[in-house]
Amino acid sequence: MLQLKNINKRFGSKTVAQDINLNVEAGEILAVLGRSGCGKSTLLKTIVGLVYPDSGEVWLNGDNITDMPSEKRNISLMFQDYALLPHLTALDNVGFGLKMRRLPKAEIEEQSMQALRDIGLEHEAQRKPESLSGGEQQRLALARALITRPSLLLLDEAFSSLDTHLRHNLYRLTDESIRRQNIPAVLVTHSPEEAAALADHIALMHEGRILQYGTPAELFRRPANAQAARLLGLPNTNDARHIPTHAIRPDPQGTPCRILSLTPLPDSLRLTFAHPEYGELTTLLPAGQLPAGDTVPIHIDKRQIVWFEPSR
């Protein structure tokens, strides 16, 4: 279990962490979601020991590791650029951490080959990273991160350079690996889709603070404020309210609304329209449900509108 207790950190006049309190259970993935510069990467560096907090504590599996050197924390990191060693084969890349721990050569090779089998790369053991595809390199980086049986896995924008198909395959493999080893994991990302796909819980971070914490379903259903809704990429949001797309439906008895655009999607249509009371809104229509003419009658379930407290 990872525990962050009242973490605070400033660089000059800039606050990058303010009273951060987070728990991540074994076998659970926490996504820290926020834009560049919000403090999420500093939080990751604080966990791994590359940055020390001004105040607060980092606990891992019941031990206070706040002042422990980074190399003694038994934490593995996965980076966006993979950080593979170009001169080593896939087999030697995976086994590099075991080599640093001075395990017998035969044991290193046995464990490394099993790790390659687990990710489907056993036939690529003698290839160098440059001859592997991006998805293969990312799988290799995952195997290398987990072979040392770390107490915690940190993922720093680890999937952002992959295309959609490869990302979803890696999501599944990463999730299965973390559950199998029963370790906590922290994913730093700016992608709401990635956080929703992988995480058990999401912490929304803005200007060094946690705006909101909860399961993906809780956050997407009821964002705490406009900033949280925008970080989640939710449409139909302004400073006062958020209107979920499921609260919007065409209805012959609804309010006539001018159609602004219709965008075909693989299994639906994205409809953008001008509502006389709520302004420009977007919703999804079933494929084939094409409105006739320049207007569409819309009903909005006002009970599902999320109203935000006025900013102070």
Steps between C-alpha positions, in 0.01 A plus 500: 500500500622849412407791726571867437445702816469880484759540224603862438761627254594839360760609246556867570162672485332209317305245704515158330348294783260627765372268776496189281343199674456185293487125565554228239421142603692193381377391157339841439578765238470869585502747211622853574335699224594858417647737245870568451645702787231405753747316725426138412854417381649660813269279706634195317860613566414549867370143522809353337741719699636730230336799673460536876185669636520817706265328743296182514582133474510215247414155638528170311377171644503639853847659482577871498724539193499882488872531563605169343735525198327436169699185419387330821125553455438200270285709267487448124426772245366478146563802279341639184827452308548141633863575614622168360874442466567503123815288508333211685272229361138471609600216732780703660281810530241306697763340722699819566342563840568143610862538386535811717381287792777250422279198448662191342522522121291187440225630729499838325463335160224267621297780657559731204379241248189438709436876512528514119256208471255686723495792255515292183855595400685175568588471129658849500745433784814575296372810322613852594239762597543697175373202299184468710175685440376765742252259654766232539737748665228604742426138590872449553513804729207361701668160540825667610314713755322203657764223490668627818174457693478867603294619794347771280471577128500860373384576145601842367290575187599147408255441213462841338728428202305191387209484258151414628511127424841451663399711801201282578707182471757648740225613739381140525851357542595761760180447697544122499864530611423734789213282624712185468789646701256670739695826522374859509554710188482873426433622146578863416308611192331793326253268323153452656443198273819334626413569863149361455625190317766402754436651841301380799509856634587836347650803674442819302793736551511874430768749609642262759167410659270200477173639366306176526557133577282199427427215265479582129123448511461740793707774342346478153150487646543797734807725456560722803542825305555641153877446516449134587251457216743655252788280618274201438431628148127524562304700241210733582686664786524864603589668828150448639398149394562176313232332289577129447445372147264231635273778631444620142271322256297580191129524582214606268364709790840652580644844438586571133877545474708608203743233379859627491674178386456125456813284520486129408674269750554123468173412675326833560460862393636797693237773495593858588209742529404841637256487792309824573558470877831311536690607188718269292472136609614161372346154526519163326226352281470135394642437153228552242297738716558793269294813581292642216548867413708766675350458846449217747256489796698435819395407853746560785445318830565784741524260794830370360667840457799539735504853643826633639549712809597860412877562512625695798 
